[in-house]
Amino acid sequence: MEELPLETKSAILAEYPCLTFEYDLKKDLQGKTVDENSIFFKIQKVGIVIFNTGIGFLYLKTNIEDSDKFSDVLNFNYKFRDINNEYNNLKNYDNIKLQANYFDDIKEIKEFITDITGPNFDAMKLNLDVERFYTYSYTCIDQSAWNANTSFEDVNNSFLKYIDIYPNDTGMNIEENENVKVISNNRFSKIGISKLGVNLFSSEFDIANYTILPHEYENQYFYTYILALYLKVYLKKMDYDFKTARNLKKTRQEFIDFTKKIWVQEATSEDFGSLMYHDIREALEIEDAYIKVKNKYDILYRELKIEKTEKMSIFIACILVISLIINVLSWLIA
């Protein structure tokens, strides 16, 4: 494969419905601590998941180093998700700093992202927020805070901050959001699913939470989330195409193929993964988006059917007129 010309490689890869590319980082992209209020972090992985429809997702895998404070997780998630926002200089958040020694300045991370994604003109047409990252996060807290002898209520406020992407110093008690889905695959782990992201909160009291679960969460359930995000974006694209009457015949066929090949298919046969996929779709309001596009498709289908019927009626009428003329001429000649 490596020896093939670029055009041949592209042709082969284009046959796949979805591809994942990972950047070859010469070293971990690191954040450095300059004082006790800074957060040290690494960007361990940078990749792209791209579908054959031209829709793609950039992901960055980060982790906090040299800290066991859950407050750092809250502040990091709150701050890092806006790292690509042109109006956010990200210099300080209550003395919490994000600094990267791989780059001369934190702004270079934004430039690095732009070099990969480009200007995102099509995304802006669809009113997609390309400046804010979705958060897909995993945290395992100390078992002293959550174990068989403690109540989850003791850490519930921290959990709610975590899934709603609040900073640590939010003084108010966070109320449970009815739009947030919470699921669990063992007693000492909970996953909060919202429009903002998918965040797993667990305790080291259960050994599986720091041995088995991290691997599953990163390598299996992550792509379930990507698929759900893809559905949301692709439905937005079709809605826009129907609304602007862009190549309606092509969009109509895309919607039919989408319904047959993707919409009715399960993301996974694994029970917990299937439940998670269902709840992510609900949180992202994907069913509503599908109904919205289907209504536009139904209207277009009815209009095309009426137009086709009218054309057929005109065609039949023309045949009858021609037939009548021929009959009249035949009678006159006779």
Buried (B, 14 or more C-beta within 10 A) or exposed (E): EEEEEEEEEEEEEEEEEBEEEEBEEEEBBBBBBEEEEBBBBBBEBBBBBBBEBEBBBBBBBBBBBEBEEBBBBBBBBBBBBBBBBEEBEBEEBEEBBBBBEBBEEBBEBBEBBEEEBEEEEBBEEBEBEBBBBBBBBBBBBEBEBBEEEBEEEEBBBBBBBBBBBBBBEBEEEBEEBEEBBBBEBBEBBBBBBBEBBBBBBBBBBBEBBEEEBBEBBBEBBBBBBBBBBBBBBBBBBBBBBBEEEEEBEEBBEBBEEBBEEBBEEEBBEBEBBBBBBBBBBBBBEBEEBBEBBBEBBEEBBEEEEEEEEEEEEEEEEEEEEEEEEEEEEEEEEE
